[in-house]
């Protein structure tokens, strides 16, 4: 008449293939998965018909028999909470995004833009001078 946490953990682990979890000692792995399960419980308990607050933390089990549907929902939530910190990890964001996307200010990009601006202004200046000399007929006086 109880549902062990490990039964839900096994369902959650089937939803994603992250072998990093296997690198942890079993007690550490259980503690991490239990924390993610409790996050899922906190989200789901407001609408669940089974009282998910009835738990035996020492034996790591829910006191009620959870239905397959409830276990699947909790496993989905547990998988979500497992993946969430991996997605929001800044190192992953840096790996997924180019420097252009990640950095608001890049000295190399700024220098490149300044060089483009300088060339553009120089070209505009020269063209204006050339246009002027053609109109005025003083091409020989132009010093470029």
N, CA, C and O atoms as a GROMACS GRO file, in nm:
protein
  576
    1UNK      N    1   0.083  -0.119   0.000
    1UNK     CA    2   0.000   0.000   0.000
    1UNK      C    3   0.087   0.126   0.000
    1UNK      O    4   0.051   0.226   0.060
    2UNK      N    5   0.201   0.120  -0.066
    2UNK     CA    6   0.290   0.235  -0.075
    2UNK      C    7   0.359   0.232  -0.212
    2UNK      O    8   0.368   0.129  -0.277
    3UNK      N    9   0.405   0.348  -0.252
    3UNK     CA   10   0.475   0.360  -0.380
    3UNK      C   11   0.615   0.416  -0.352
    3UNK      O   12   0.629   0.531  -0.311
    4UNK      N   13   0.718   0.335  -0.375
    4UNK     CA   14   0.854   0.384  -0.352
    4UNK      C   15   0.896   0.489  -0.454
    4UNK      O   16   0.856   0.485  -0.571
    5UNK      N   17   0.976   0.583  -0.408
    5UNK     CA   18   1.027   0.688  -0.497
    5UNK      C   19   1.101   0.628  -0.617
    5UNK      O   20   1.092   0.679  -0.729
    6UNK      N   21   1.174   0.518  -0.593
    6UNK     CA   22   1.253   0.459  -0.702
    6UNK      C   23   1.168   0.414  -0.820
    6UNK      O   24   1.214   0.412  -0.933
    7UNK      N   25   1.044   0.378  -0.793
    7UNK     CA   26   0.955   0.338  -0.902
    7UNK      C   27   0.929   0.457  -0.996
    7UNK      O   28   0.921   0.439  -1.117
    8UNK      N   29   0.918   0.574  -0.939
    8UNK     CA   30   0.899   0.695  -1.021
    8UNK      C   31   1.031   0.737  -1.085
    8UNK      O   32   1.034   0.779  -1.201
    9UNK      N   33   1.141   0.724  -1.009
    9UNK     CA   34   1.273   0.756  -1.065
    9UNK      C   35   1.302   0.674  -1.190
    9UNK      O   36   1.353   0.726  -1.289
   10UNK      N   37   1.270   0.546  -1.185
   10UNK     CA   38   1.295   0.460  -1.302
   10UNK      C   39   1.214   0.505  -1.423
   10UNK      O   40   1.263   0.500  -1.536
   11UNK      N   41   1.094   0.547  -1.400
   11UNK     CA   42   1.013   0.599  -1.512
   11UNK      C   43   1.071   0.730  -1.565
   11UNK      O   44   1.072   0.753  -1.686
   12UNK      N   45   1.119   0.813  -1.474
   12UNK     CA   46   1.177   0.941  -1.516
   12UNK      C   47   1.306   0.918  -1.595
   12UNK      O   48   1.328   0.981  -1.698
   13UNK      N   49   1.390   0.829  -1.548
   13UNK     CA   50   1.517   0.802  -1.615
   13UNK      C   51   1.497   0.745  -1.755
   13UNK      O   52   1.584   0.760  -1.842
   14UNK      N   53   1.385   0.681  -1.778
   14UNK     CA   54   1.355   0.628  -1.911
   14UNK      C   55   1.321   0.739  -2.010
   14UNK      O   56   1.320   0.717  -2.131
   15UNK      N   57   1.293   0.859  -1.959
   15UNK     CA   58   1.255   0.972  -2.045
   15UNK      C   59   1.374   1.048  -2.102
   15UNK      O   60   1.358   1.122  -2.200
   16UNK      N   61   1.488   1.033  -2.045
   16UNK     CA   62   1.606   1.104  -2.096
   16UNK      C   63   1.728   1.014  -2.082
   16UNK      O   64   1.735   0.931  -1.991
   17UNK      N   65   1.821   1.032  -2.171
   17UNK     CA   66   1.944   0.953  -2.162
   17UNK      C   67   2.059   1.046  -2.124
   17UNK      O   68   2.124   1.107  -2.208
   18UNK      N   69   2.080   1.054  -1.995
   18UNK     CA   70   2.190   1.133  -1.941
   18UNK      C   71   2.269   1.040  -1.850
   18UNK      O   72   2.228   1.010  -1.738
   19UNK      N   73   2.382   0.997  -1.900
   19UNK     CA   74   2.459   0.900  -1.826
   19UNK      C   75   2.541   0.961  -1.713
   19UNK      O   76   2.608   0.890  -1.638
   20UNK      N   77   2.537   1.094  -1.702
   20UNK     CA   78   2.606   1.160  -1.591
   20UNK      C   79   2.546   1.118  -1.457
   20UNK      O   80   2.617   1.113  -1.356
   21UNK      N   81   2.419   1.087  -1.456
   21UNK     CA   82   2.355   1.048  -1.331
   21UNK      C   83   2.416   0.919  -1.276
   21UNK      O   84   2.416   0.896  -1.155
   22UNK      N   85   2.468   0.836  -1.364
   22UNK     CA   86   2.528   0.710  -1.321
   22UNK      C   87   2.665   0.729  -1.256
   22UNK      O   88   2.717   0.638  -1.192
   23UNK      N   89   2.724   0.847  -1.274
   23UNK     CA   90   2.855   0.875  -1.216
   23UNK      C   91   2.847   0.903  -1.066
   23UNK      O   92   2.947   0.896  -0.996
   24UNK      N   93   2.727   0.933  -1.018
   24UNK     CA   94   2.709   0.962  -0.876
   24UNK      C   95   2.702   0.833  -0.795
   24UNK      O   96   2.661   0.729  -0.846
   25UNK      N   97   2.742   0.843  -0.670
   25UNK     CA   98   2.721   0.731  -0.579
   25UNK      C   99   2.571   0.711  -0.564
   25UNK      O  100   2.495   0.808  -0.574
   26UNK      N  101   2.527   0.586  -0.541
   26UNK     CA  102   2.382   0.561  -0.533
   26UNK      C  103   2.308   0.651  -0.434
   26UNK      O  104   2.198   0.698  -0.464
   27UNK      N  105   2.366   0.676  -0.317
   27UNK     CA  106   2.298   0.762  -0.219
   27UNK      C  107   2.285   0.905  -0.271
   27UNK      O  108   2.181   0.969  -0.253
   28UNK      N  109   2.390   0.956  -0.334
   28UNK     CA  110   2.386   1.091  -0.391
   28UNK      C  111   2.286   1.098  -0.505
   28UNK      O  112   2.211   1.195  -0.517
   29UNK      N  113   2.284   0.994  -0.588
   29UNK     CA  114   2.191   0.990  -0.701
   29UNK      C  115   2.048   0.992  -0.650
   29UNK      O  116   1.964   1.065  -0.703
   30UNK      N  117   2.018   0.912  -0.549
   30UNK     CA  118   1.883   0.910  -0.493
   30UNK      C  119   1.844   1.045  -0.434
   30UNK      O  120   1.731   1.090  -0.451
   31UNK      N  121   1.938   1.108  -0.366
   31UNK     CA  122   1.910   1.239  -0.306
   31UNK      C  123   1.879   1.343  -0.414
   31UNK      O  124   1.788   1.424  -0.399
   32UNK      N  125   1.955   1.341  -0.523
   32UNK     CA  126   1.932   1.435  -0.633
   32UNK      C  127   1.797   1.408  -0.698
   32UNK      O  128   1.719   1.500  -0.720
   33UNK      N  129   1.770   1.281  -0.728
   33UNK     CA  130   1.642   1.246  -0.793
   33UNK      C  131   1.525   1.273  -0.700
   33UNK      O  132   1.419   1.317  -0.745
   34UNK      N  133   1.542   1.248  -0.572
   34UNK     CA  134   1.436   1.279  -0.475
   34UNK      C  135   1.403   1.428  -0.476
   34UNK      O  136   1.287   1.466  -0.470
   35UNK      N  137   1.507   1.512  -0.483
   35UNK     CA  138   1.485   1.657  -0.485
   35UNK      C  139   1.406   1.698  -0.608
   35UNK      O  140   1.316   1.781  -0.599
   36UNK      N  141   1.438   1.640  -0.723
   36UNK     CA  142   1.363   1.672  -0.845
   36UNK      C  143   1.220   1.619  -0.837
   36UNK      O  144   1.126   1.682  -0.885
   37UNK      N  145   1.205   1.502  -0.777
   37UNK     CA  146   1.071   1.447  -0.758
   37UNK      C  147   0.988   1.537  -0.668
   37UNK      O  148   0.870   1.560  -0.696
   38UNK      N  149   1.047   1.590  -0.562
   38UNK     CA  150   0.973   1.678  -0.471
   38UNK      C  151   0.934   1.809  -0.540
   38UNK      O  152   0.831   1.868  -0.508
   39UNK      N  153   1.017   1.854  -0.633
   39UNK     CA  154   0.979   1.972  -0.712
   39UNK      C  155   0.857   1.941  -0.797
   39UNK      O  156   0.766   2.023  -0.809
   40UNK      N  157   0.855   1.823  -0.856
   40UNK     CA  158   0.739   1.781  -0.935
   40UNK      C  159   0.616   1.766  -0.847
   40UNK      O  160   0.506   1.803  -0.886
   41UNK      N  161   0.635   1.711  -0.729
   41UNK     CA  162   0.524   1.695  -0.634
   41UNK      C  163   0.466   1.831  -0.598
   41UNK      O  164   0.344   1.847  -0.594
   42UNK      N  165   0.551   1.927  -0.571
   42UNK     CA  166   0.501   2.060  -0.531
   42UNK      C  167   0.416   2.124  -0.640
   42UNK      O  168   0.323   2.199  -0.611
   43UNK      N  169   0.448   2.096  -0.764
   43UNK     CA  170   0.369   2.149  -0.876
   43UNK      C  171   0.237   2.073  -0.892
   43UNK      O  172   0.133   2.132  -0.920
   44UNK      N  173   0.242   1.943  -0.873
   44UNK     CA  174   0.129   1.857  -0.905
   44UNK      C  175   0.030   1.839  -0.790
   44UNK      O  176  -0.087   1.809  -0.812
   45UNK      N  177   0.076   1.856  -0.668
   45UNK     CA  178  -0.008   1.820  -0.553
   45UNK      C  179  -0.135   1.903  -0.540
   45UNK      O  180  -0.233   1.859  -0.480
   46UNK      N  181  -0.134   2.025  -0.597
   46UNK     CA  182  -0.254   2.109  -0.587
   46UNK      C  183  -0.372   2.051  -0.665
   46UNK      O  184  -0.487   2.075  -0.630
   47UNK      N  185  -0.344   1.974  -0.768
   47UNK     CA  186  -0.451   1.922  -0.852
   47UNK      C  187  -0.466   1.770  -0.843
   47UNK      O  188  -0.564   1.714  -0.894
   48UNK      N  189  -0.371   1.705  -0.780
   48UNK     CA  190  -0.376   1.558  -0.770
   48UNK      C  191  -0.483   1.514  -0.671
   48UNK      O  192  -0.498   1.573  -0.564
   49UNK      N  193  -0.557   1.412  -0.709
   49UNK     CA  194  -0.662   1.360  -0.620
   49UNK      C  195  -0.604   1.282  -0.504
   49UNK      O  196  -0.668   1.268  -0.400
   50UNK      N  197  -0.483   1.230  -0.522
   50UNK     CA  198  -0.415   1.157  -0.414
   50UNK      C  199  -0.334   1.259  -0.333
   50UNK      O  200  -0.270   1.348  -0.389
   51UNK      N  201  -0.338   1.244  -0.204
   51UNK     CA  202  -0.264   1.336  -0.117
   51UNK      C  203  -0.115   1.300  -0.122
   51UNK      O  204  -0.071   1.205  -0.057
   52UNK      N  205  -0.040   1.378  -0.199
   52UNK     CA  206   0.102   1.350  -0.217
   52UNK      C  207   0.187   1.396  -0.099
   52UNK      O  208   0.307   1.369  -0.095
   53UNK      N  209   0.126   1.464  -0.005
   53UNK     CA  210   0.201   1.506   0.114
   53UNK      C  211   0.216   1.391   0.214
   53UNK      O  212   0.296   1.399   0.307
   54UNK      N  213   0.140   1.284   0.194
   54UNK     CA  214   0.152   1.167   0.282
   54UNK      C  215   0.269   1.082   0.233
   54UNK      O  216   0.256   0.997   0.144
   55UNK      N  217   0.385   1.107   0.294
   55UNK     CA  218   0.508   1.039   0.253
   55UNK      C  219   0.583   0.990   0.375
   55UNK      O  220   0.570   1.044   0.485
   56UNK      N  221   0.661   0.888   0.354
   56UNK     CA  222   0.754   0.840   0.455
   56UNK      C  223   0.894   0.867   0.401
   56UNK      O  224   0.945   0.792   0.317
   57UNK      N  225   0.955   0.974   0.449
   57UNK     CA  226   1.086   1.014   0.397
   57UNK      C  227   1.196   0.916   0.435
   57UNK      O  228   1.293   0.901   0.362
   58UNK      N  229   1.180   0.848   0.548
   58UNK     CA  230   1.282   0.751   0.590
   58UNK      C  231   1.286   0.632   0.494
   58UNK      O  232   1.393   0.584   0.456
   59UNK      N  233   1.169   0.584   0.456
   59UNK     CA  234   1.161   0.471   0.364
   59UNK      C  235   1.157   0.516   0.217
   59UNK      O  236   1.158   0.433   0.126
   60UNK      N  237   1.153   0.648   0.196
   60UNK     CA  238   1.151   0.707   0.062
   60UNK      C  239   1.034   0.648  -0.020
   60UNK      O  240   1.054   0.584  -0.123
   61UNK      N  241   0.914   0.673   0.030
   61UNK     CA  242   0.797   0.623  -0.040
   61UNK      C  243   0.675   0.709  -0.009
   61UNK      O  244   0.667   0.774   0.096
   62UNK      N  245   0.582   0.708  -0.103
   62UNK     CA  246   0.450   0.769  -0.081
   62UNK      C  247   0.369   0.667  -0.004
   62UNK      O  248   0.378   0.547  -0.032
   63UNK      N  249   0.289   0.712   0.091
   63UNK     CA  250   0.212   0.619   0.173
   63UNK      C  251   0.094   0.561   0.096
   63UNK      O  252   0.043   0.454   0.131
   64UNK      N  253   0.052   0.629  -0.007
   64UNK     CA  254  -0.060   0.581  -0.090
   64UNK      C  255  -0.006   0.503  -0.209
   64UNK      O  256   0.109   0.521  -0.250
   65UNK      N  257  -0.088   0.417  -0.262
   65UNK     CA  258  -0.055   0.353  -0.390
   65UNK      C  259  -0.087   0.454  -0.500
   65UNK      O  260  -0.203   0.493  -0.518
   66UNK      N  261   0.013   0.495  -0.572
   66UNK     CA  262  -0.008   0.589  -0.680
   66UNK      C  263  -0.049   0.513  -0.806
   66UNK      O  264   0.003   0.405  -0.834
   67UNK      N  265  -0.141   0.571  -0.879
   67UNK     CA  266  -0.181   0.508  -1.005
   67UNK      C  267  -0.069   0.525  -1.108
   67UNK      O  268   0.021   0.607  -1.091
   68UNK      N  269  -0.076   0.447  -1.214
   68UNK     CA  270   0.022   0.458  -1.321
   68UNK      C  271   0.022   0.600  -1.379
   68UNK      O  272   0.127   0.655  -1.411
   69UNK      N  273  -0.095   0.657  -1.392
   69UNK     CA  274  -0.106   0.791  -1.448
   69UNK      C  275  -0.036   0.894  -1.360
   69UNK      O  276   0.037   0.979  -1.410
   70UNK      N  277  -0.057   0.888  -1.230
   70UNK     CA  278   0.006   0.981  -1.137
   70UNK      C  279   0.158   0.960  -1.139
   70UNK      O  280   0.233   1.058  -1.138
   71UNK      N  281   0.202   0.837  -1.142
   71UNK     CA  282   0.346   0.811  -1.147
   71UNK      C  283   0.407   0.865  -1.276
   71UNK      O  284   0.518   0.919  -1.274
   72UNK      N  285   0.335   0.852  -1.387
   72UNK     CA  286   0.385   0.905  -1.514
   72UNK      C  287   0.394   1.057  -1.512
   72UNK      O  288   0.488   1.116  -1.565
   73UNK      N  289   0.295   1.121  -1.452
   73UNK     CA  290   0.298   1.268  -1.440
   73UNK      C  291   0.415   1.312  -1.354
   73UNK      O  292   0.488   1.404  -1.390
   74UNK      N  293   0.434   1.246  -1.241
   74UNK     CA  294   0.546   1.281  -1.154
   74UNK      C  295   0.680   1.251  -1.222
   74UNK      O  296   0.776   1.327  -1.206
   75UNK      N  297   0.686   1.143  -1.296
   75UNK     CA  298   0.809   1.110  -1.369
   75UNK      C  299   0.839   1.216  -1.475
   75UNK      O  300   0.955   1.252  -1.496
   76UNK      N  301   0.735   1.264  -1.541
   76UNK     CA  302   0.754   1.371  -1.639
   76UNK      C  303   0.806   1.497  -1.571
   76UNK      O  304   0.896   1.563  -1.622
   77UNK      N  305   0.747   1.530  -1.456
   77UNK     CA  306   0.793   1.646  -1.381
   77UNK      C  307   0.936   1.628  -1.332
   77UNK      O  308   1.015   1.722  -1.336
   78UNK      N  309   0.967   1.512  -1.286
   78UNK     CA  310   1.103   1.483  -1.239
   78UNK      C  311   1.204   1.497  -1.353
   78UNK      O  312   1.311   1.554  -1.335
   79UNK      N  313   1.169   1.445  -1.468
   79UNK     CA  314   1.257   1.458  -1.585
   79UNK      C  315   1.275   1.605  -1.623
   79UNK      O  316   1.385   1.648  -1.658
   80UNK      N  317   1.166   1.680  -1.617
   80UNK     CA  318   1.174   1.824  -1.647
   80UNK      C  319   1.269   1.894  -1.552
   80UNK      O  320   1.355   1.970  -1.595
   81UNK      N  321   1.255   1.869  -1.423
   81UNK     CA  322   1.339   1.935  -1.325
   81UNK      C  323   1.484   1.886  -1.332
   81UNK      O  324   1.575   1.958  -1.290
   82UNK      N  325   1.506   1.768  -1.384
   82UNK     CA  326   1.643   1.720  -1.405
   82UNK      C  327   1.709   1.797  -1.519
   82UNK      O  328   1.825   1.835  -1.511
   83UNK      N  329   1.634   1.819  -1.624
   83UNK     CA  330   1.688   1.884  -1.743
   83UNK      C  331   1.698   2.036  -1.727
   83UNK      O  332   1.787   2.098  -1.784
   84UNK      N  333   1.608   2.096  -1.651
   84UNK     CA  334   1.602   2.241  -1.638
   84UNK      C  335   1.735   2.307  -1.605
   84UNK      O  336   1.773   2.401  -1.675
   85UNK      N  337   1.808   2.264  -1.503
   85UNK     CA  338   1.935   2.331  -1.476
   85UNK      C  339   2.039   2.309  -1.584
   85UNK      O  340   2.130   2.391  -1.600
   86UNK      N  341   2.029   2.201  -1.657
   86UNK     CA  342   2.123   2.177  -1.766
   86UNK      C  343   2.100   2.274  -1.882
   86UNK      O  344   2.195   2.318  -1.947
   87UNK      N  345   1.976   2.305  -1.905
   87UNK     CA  346   1.943   2.397  -2.013
   87UNK      C  347   1.984   2.539  -1.977
   87UNK      O  348   2.035   2.612  -2.062
   88UNK      N  349   1.964   2.578  -1.854
   88UNK     CA  350   1.993   2.715  -1.813
   88UNK      C  351   2.137   2.735  -1.767
   88UNK      O  352   2.173   2.845  -1.725
   89UNK      N  353   2.219   2.633  -1.774
   89UNK     CA  354   2.360   2.644  -1.739
   89UNK      C  355   2.429   2.739  -1.836
   89UNK      O  356   2.417   2.723  -1.957
   90UNK      N  357   2.500   2.838  -1.783
   90UNK     CA  358   2.563   2.939  -1.869
   90UNK      C  359   2.669   2.880  -1.960
   90UNK      O  360   2.690   2.929  -2.070
   91UNK      N  361   2.736   2.775  -1.916
   91UNK     CA  362   2.836   2.712  -2.003
   91UNK      C  363   2.769   2.653  -2.127
   91UNK      O  364   2.821   2.664  -2.238
   92UNK      N  365   2.654   2.591  -2.107
   92UNK     CA  366   2.580   2.536  -2.222
   92UNK      C  367   2.533   2.647  -2.315
   92UNK      O  368   2.536   2.632  -2.437
   93UNK      N  369   2.489   2.758  -2.256
   93UNK     CA  370   2.444   2.869  -2.339
   93UNK      C  371   2.560   2.923  -2.422
   93UNK      O  372   2.542   2.957  -2.539
   94UNK      N  373   2.677   2.929  -2.362
   94UNK     CA  374   2.794   2.976  -2.437
   94UNK      C  375   2.828   2.880  -2.549
   94UNK      O  376   2.867   2.923  -2.658
   95UNK      N  377   2.815   2.750  -2.524
   95UNK     CA  378   2.846   2.652  -2.626
   95UNK      C  379   2.745   2.654  -2.740
   95UNK      O  380   2.781   2.627  -2.855
   96UNK      N  381   2.621   2.684  -2.710
   96UNK     CA  382   2.516   2.684  -2.811
   96UNK      C  383   2.512   2.812  -2.892
   96UNK      O  384   2.471   2.811  -3.008
   97UNK      N  385   2.555   2.922  -2.831
   97UNK     CA  386   2.547   3.050  -2.900
   97UNK      C  387   2.686   3.095  -2.942
   97UNK      O  388   2.785   3.069  -2.873
   98UNK      N  389   2.692   3.160  -3.052
   98UNK     CA  390   2.819   3.215  -3.096
   98UNK      C  391   2.854   3.336  -3.009
   98UNK      O  392   2.769   3.386  -2.934
   99UNK      N  393   2.976   3.381  -3.019
   99UNK     CA  394   3.019   3.498  -2.943
   99UNK      C  395   2.932   3.618  -2.977
   99UNK      O  396   2.900   3.698  -2.890
  100UNK      N  397   2.894   3.629  -3.104
  100UNK     CA  398   2.809   3.741  -3.148
  100UNK      C  399   2.676   3.740  -3.073
  100UNK      O  400   2.627   3.845  -3.033
  101UNK      N  401   2.617   3.620  -3.055
  101UNK     CA  402   2.488   3.610  -2.988
  101UNK      C  403   2.502   3.628  -2.837
  101UNK      O  404   2.413   3.685  -2.773
  102UNK      N  405   2.610   3.580  -2.780
  102UNK     CA  406   2.623   3.576  -2.635
  102UNK      C  407   2.672   3.708  -2.577
  102UNK      O  408   2.631   3.747  -2.468
  103UNK      N  409   2.760   3.776  -2.650
  103UNK     CA  410   2.824   3.896  -2.597
  103UNK      C  411   2.758   4.021  -2.653
  103UNK      O  412   2.737   4.034  -2.774
  104UNK      N  413   2.725   4.114  -2.563
  104UNK     CA  414   2.669   4.241  -2.607
  104UNK      C  415   2.781   4.332  -2.658
  104UNK      O  416   2.756   4.422  -2.738
  105UNK      N  417   2.902   4.308  -2.613
  105UNK     CA  418   3.013   4.394  -2.649
  105UNK      C  419   3.133   4.307  -2.680
  105UNK      O  420   3.184   4.237  -2.592
  106UNK      N  421   3.176   4.310  -2.803
  106UNK     CA  422   3.294   4.237  -2.845
  106UNK      C  423   3.395   4.338  -2.897
  106UNK      O  424   3.367   4.407  -2.995
  107UNK      N  425   3.513   4.348  -2.835
  107UNK     CA  426   3.613   4.444  -2.883
  107UNK      C  427   3.652   4.421  -3.028
  107UNK      O  428   3.671   4.517  -3.103
  108UNK      N  429   3.664   4.296  -3.070
  108UNK     CA  430   3.701   4.267  -3.210
  108UNK      C  431   3.590   4.313  -3.304
  108UNK      O  432   3.617   4.370  -3.410
  109UNK      N  433   3.466   4.289  -3.267
  109UNK     CA  434   3.353   4.330  -3.350
  109UNK      C  435   3.344   4.482  -3.356
  109UNK      O  436   3.315   4.540  -3.461
  110UNK      N  437   3.367   4.546  -3.243
  110UNK     CA  438   3.366   4.692  -3.240
  110UNK      C  439   3.473   4.749  -3.333
  110UNK      O  440   3.447   4.842  -3.408
  111UNK      N  441   3.593   4.694  -3.326
  111UNK     CA  442   3.702   4.739  -3.414
  111UNK      C  443   3.666   4.719  -3.560
  111UNK      O  444   3.690   4.807  -3.643
  112UNK      N  445   3.609   4.602  -3.592
  112UNK     CA  446   3.567   4.577  -3.730
  112UNK      C  447   3.464   4.679  -3.777
  112UNK      O  448   3.473   4.729  -3.889
  113UNK      N  449   3.367   4.709  -3.693
  113UNK     CA  450   3.263   4.806  -3.730
  113UNK      C  451   3.321   4.947  -3.746
  113UNK      O  452   3.280   5.023  -3.834
  114UNK      N  453   3.418   4.980  -3.659
  114UNK     CA  454   3.483   5.111  -3.672
  114UNK      C  455   3.563   5.120  -3.802
  114UNK      O  456   3.566   5.225  -3.866
  115UNK      N  457   3.628   5.011  -3.841
  115UNK     CA  458   3.703   5.010  -3.966
  115UNK      C  459   3.610   5.024  -4.086
  115UNK      O  460   3.641   5.095  -4.182
  116UNK      N  461   3.496   4.957  -4.081
  116UNK     CA  462   3.397   4.969  -4.189
  116UNK      C  463   3.346   5.112  -4.195
  116UNK      O  464   3.333   5.170  -4.303
  117UNK      N  465   3.317   5.168  -4.080
  117UNK     CA  466   3.269   5.307  -4.075
  117UNK      C  467   3.376   5.402  -4.129
  117UNK      O  468   3.345   5.493  -4.206
  118UNK      N  469   3.500   5.381  -4.088
  118UNK     CA  470   3.609   5.465  -4.137
  118UNK      C  471   3.622   5.457  -4.289
  118UNK      O  472   3.634   5.560  -4.355
  119UNK      N  473   3.619   5.337  -4.344
  119UNK     CA  474   3.628   5.318  -4.490
  119UNK      C  475   3.510   5.384  -4.560
  119UNK      O  476   3.526   5.448  -4.664
  120UNK      N  477   3.394   5.368  -4.502
  120UNK     CA  478   3.274   5.427  -4.561
  120UNK      C  479   3.284   5.579  -4.563
  120UNK      O  480   3.252   5.643  -4.663
  121UNK      N  481   3.327   5.637  -4.452
  121UNK     CA  482   3.340   5.783  -4.445
  121UNK      C  483   3.450   5.833  -4.540
  121UNK      O  484   3.435   5.938  -4.603
  122UNK      N  485   3.558   5.758  -4.548
  122UNK     CA  486   3.666   5.796  -4.641
  122UNK      C  487   3.617   5.793  -4.785
  122UNK      O  488   3.644   5.884  -4.863
  123UNK      N  489   3.544   5.683  -4.820
  123UNK     CA  490   3.490   5.672  -4.956
  123UNK      C  491   3.392   5.785  -4.986
  123UNK      O  492   3.395   5.844  -5.094
  124UNK      N  493   3.306   5.813  -4.890
  124UNK     CA  494   3.211   5.922  -4.912
  124UNK      C  495   3.284   6.055  -4.931
  124UNK      O  496   3.249   6.133  -5.020
  125UNK      N  497   3.384   6.081  -4.849
  125UNK     CA  498   3.462   6.204  -4.860
  125UNK      C  499   3.530   6.215  -4.997
  125UNK      O  500   3.526   6.319  -5.062
  126UNK      N  501   3.593   6.105  -5.039
  126UNK     CA  502   3.662   6.106  -5.169
  126UNK      C  503   3.563   6.127  -5.284
  126UNK      O  504   3.590   6.204  -5.376
  127UNK      N  505   3.449   6.058  -5.278
  127UNK     CA  506   3.351   6.074  -5.385
  127UNK      C  507   3.297   6.217  -5.390
  127UNK      O  508   3.274   6.271  -5.498
  128UNK      N  509   3.276   6.275  -5.278
  128UNK     CA  510   3.229   6.415  -5.275
  128UNK      C  511   3.334   6.508  -5.336
  128UNK      O  512   3.302   6.600  -5.410
  129UNK      N  513   3.460   6.483  -5.303
  129UNK     CA  514   3.566   6.565  -5.361
  129UNK      C  515   3.573   6.546  -5.513
  129UNK      O  516   3.588   6.642  -5.588
  130UNK      N  517   3.564   6.422  -5.557
  130UNK     CA  518   3.569   6.394  -5.701
  130UNK      C  519   3.451   6.460  -5.771
  130UNK      O  520   3.467   6.524  -5.875
  131UNK      N  521   3.332   6.444  -5.714
  131UNK     CA  522   3.214   6.507  -5.774
  131UNK      C  523   3.230   6.658  -5.780
  131UNK      O  524   3.198   6.722  -5.880
  132UNK      N  525   3.280   6.713  -5.676
  132UNK     CA  526   3.302   6.857  -5.672
  132UNK      C  527   3.399   6.902  -5.783
  132UNK      O  528   3.372   6.998  -5.855
  133UNK      N  529   3.509   6.832  -5.795
  133UNK     CA  530   3.609   6.873  -5.895
  133UNK      C  531   3.556   6.859  -6.037
  133UNK      O  532   3.591   6.939  -6.123
  134UNK      N  533   3.472   6.758  -6.063
  134UNK     CA  534   3.413   6.746  -6.196
  134UNK      C  535   3.322   6.865  -6.224
  134UNK      O  536   3.325   6.922  -6.333
  135UNK      N  537   3.242   6.900  -6.127
  135UNK     CA  538   3.150   7.011  -6.146
  135UNK      C  539   3.224   7.143  -6.162
  135UNK      O  540   3.184   7.228  -6.242
  136UNK      N  541   3.330   7.159  -6.091
  136UNK     CA  542   3.405   7.284  -6.093
  136UNK      C  543   3.515   7.286  -6.201
  136UNK      O  544   3.572   7.390  -6.233
  137UNK      N  545   3.544   7.166  -6.254
  137UNK     CA  546   3.646   7.158  -6.358
  137UNK      C  547   3.786   7.179  -6.308
  137UNK      O  548   3.872   7.224  -6.384
  138UNK      N  549   3.813   7.148  -6.184
  138UNK     CA  550   3.945   7.170  -6.127
  138UNK      C  551   4.005   7.036  -6.084
  138UNK      O  552   4.057   7.026  -5.973
  139UNK      N  553   4.000   6.934  -6.166
  139UNK     CA  554   4.048   6.801  -6.135
  139UNK      C  555   4.197   6.804  -6.100
  139UNK      O  556   4.241   6.730  -6.011
  140UNK      N  557   4.273   6.887  -6.167
  140UNK     CA  558   4.417   6.892  -6.143
  140UNK      C  559   4.453   6.940  -6.003
  140UNK      O  560   4.563   6.913  -5.954
  141UNK      N  561   4.363   7.009  -5.939
  141UNK     CA  562   4.393   7.062  -5.806
  141UNK      C  563   4.360   6.960  -5.694
  141UNK      O  564   4.394   6.982  -5.578
  142UNK      N  565   4.296   6.850  -5.731
  142UNK     CA  566   4.257   6.750  -5.630
  142UNK      C  567   4.380   6.673  -5.585
  142UNK      O  568   4.453   6.617  -5.667
  143UNK      N  569   4.402   6.671  -5.457
  143UNK     CA  570   4.512   6.594  -5.398
  143UNK      C  571   4.450   6.483  -5.314
  143UNK      O  572   4.389   6.509  -5.210
  144UNK      N  573   4.466   6.364  -5.359
  144UNK     CA  574   4.406   6.251  -5.291
  144UNK      C  575   4.504   6.180  -5.203
  144UNK      O  576   4.469   6.081  -5.138
   0.00000   0.00000   0.00000
